[in-house]
Amino acid sequence: MKAVRRPPAPLKTCELTHIHSIDDVYDQLQIALHLPQYFGRNLDALYDSLSADVKGPYRIVWHGHARSAIELGELYYEGLLDIFRAVAGERDDVQLELD
């Protein structure tokens, strides 16, 4: 009996654009990656969801990330970068692009 191969899952992409607040980030990620309904809209919950709840493969593209740093402030900007980089480093099916 031959093993049945499933086609690879399509790559989901979240393009973060026009980021002026942390809520913009949460909203765009929730829509594009279908974060769970129980997502707590804080950095710890974001890490938990991206690392375990969101099925891959997926890609996060952050357009104008450097400009977003001013709007978000250092705490949220650095926190988001740390989370995105950690998840991309831990999972083979996650990509991060900073534009």
C-alpha positions, 0 to 999 in steps of 0.5 A: 500500500502506497502512502498518500501524500498530502499537498503542502498547506498554503502559505498564509501571509500577514502583511503588517502595514500602517502600524500606529498602535499595538492594537493595529498589530493585533488586529492585522495578525488576528485577521490574517492568521486567524488567531484564536478567539481567546487571544488575550491581546498582550505580548505574552498571549501573542507569543503563545498564539504564534508559537503554538496555536497558529497552524503553519506555514505562515509568514509575517511581513512588516512593512515600514517596521522602523517607522512603526518604532516611533508610533509603538514606543520601544517596549512594544516595538522591541517586544514584537521583534523579539516575539517574531524572531523567536517564533521564526527561530523555533518553527520551521514553518514560520518566516519573518520579513522586515521591510 
